[in-house]
């Protein structure tokens, strides 16, 4: 019997799941410190933590973990500048990664699809919407943000695919 295309499951909540959630949250915080750019155009490897949240925790716990990680980073590094839209974007990205990657064999096509969806839905549409709501006119940034995401997409897919293939090999050796 063939597996469905999307995974709607997440692991049962256990101490081990909470430990993984904390580990991915810390991983996200550490990777986000390597970002550069201005407030409306940033480049960061923190997406890898969100990919792993979706891969290991599924769409639902991955979304919770991504939202907590986003809030934790805001509290640590940008106190007073919390905007819940960006937290929603982080959760949506984890849901998309989890839907396509959780409990599925890693393939290039299965990796490309969620990366493209995250780029279009989360990075270009939602984040530009939040920046517009916060006072940055979308007409002035949508082109630059789209070009940045199109340039970044093959790099992110290559890094994500390499990381996912590596953890796919390691996953049988760790109890989850």
N, C-alpha and C positions, 0 to 999 in steps of 0.2 A: 504494500500500500504506500502510495506517495505521500510525503509530508505536505501539509498546506504551505502556501507561499509565505504567509505571515504567522508569527508566533504571538499569540495573545496571552501567553502564560508568563508567570514569574515564579521564582522559587518560593517555597513556604518560608515564612518569617521564622528565623531561628537565631541563635547566638552567632552562628557562623555567618549567616546573611548580614547581620548587623556589623560584624567585624569587617566583612568585605565592603559594606557600604562606607564605613569609616575610612578604610584603606583607600578606596577610590576618591572619597572626598578630600583626603589629604593629598593624594596624587594630583587632583584637580587644582588645589590651592598652590602646590609647588610649581606645577607647569604654568599656571597663570602668571607667575612672577617673571616668566621669560617672555612676556608680551612686549610689543613696542608699537608705536603709532600714537595718534591723537584720540580724542574721545569718540569720534565717529568713524574711525578707520584703524582698527587694531589687528595685529597679526600675533597669534599665540598658538603654542602646541597643546593648550589645555583641552582641545577637542578630543585628544586621544583618551583622556580620562572619561569623557562622556561616552565615547565609543565603547570602552570597556564596561562602563556601567550598563549600557544596553545589552552588550554581549553576555555578561555574567548574570545580571540582575533582572533582565527582561524589561519590557516596556514600562511596567507600572512601578516596580521598586527602583528601576533606573531613573524614572522621572522624579520620584520622591528624593532620591539621592542627589540628582542634578540640581533640584530646587534648593535643597539644604546646602549643597556646596556653593551655589551662587549666593545665597544669603550669608553664609559663613565668610566668603571672600569679601562681600560688601561690608560686613561688620568689621573685618580685620583691616581692610585696605582703603575703604571709602566711606567712613562713618558719616552719616547725615545725608548721603546721596543715594538712598535706596529708591529704586523705581521697580515695582513688582512686575512690570512688563518683561524685563530682561530675565527675571526668574521664570516666568511662563515660557519664554523662548528656550531657556536651558532645559526645562521639562519636556517641551515639544521635541527638541533635538534628541533627548534620551529615548523618548517614546518611539521616534522614527528608527533610531538605531536598534532598539530592542525588538521592534516588530519584524525587522528583516534579518537580524543577526542572532538573536537568542535561540539556543538549541538548534541551530542550523549549521550545516557544513559551510565553511567559508569558501567563497568563490569570488572571482573578480567581479562578475556581474552582480552578485548578491551584495558586494561591498559598494559598488558604484551607485546603485539605486538609492540607498538611504543617504549617501553623501550628497547626491544631486538634490534630493528632496529637502534635506537640511539646508543646503545652500539657498534654494529658492524660497522655501516656506519660512525658515527661521532666520537665516542670515540676511537675506535681501528684503523679504516682505516684512516680517514682524519687527526685526530690529530697526529698520528704516521707519516703520510706523511709530515705534516708541520714541525714536529720536525726533520725529516730527511732532509728536504730542508734547515732547519736552522743549520744543521751540526751535529746532533746526529744520528749516524748510526742506522737505523731501526732494523737491525739484533740483536743489543744489548738490545733493549727495547721492542720489540714486544711481547716476551714471558711474561715478567713481567707485561706489560700493559694489556695483555689478561687475565692473572690470576687475576689481580686486578679488572678488569671489571666483570669477572665471579663471584668473591666473592661479589662484590658490587651490582650486579644485583638484587638478591632477596631482599636485604635491600632497594634498591631504589624503587623496585616495591611495596613492602609493605608500605613504607612511601608515595609514590605517590598515591597508591590506597586509603589509609586512608585519605589523604588530599583531593583527588578528591571526595570521598564519602561525606566528610564533606561539601565541597563547593557545591556539587550537592543538598544537603539539604538546604543550605543557599541561593542559587542562585534565587529561586522564590521570596525571600523576598527583593532582591535588584533589582532595575531597571537597566537593561543594554541595 
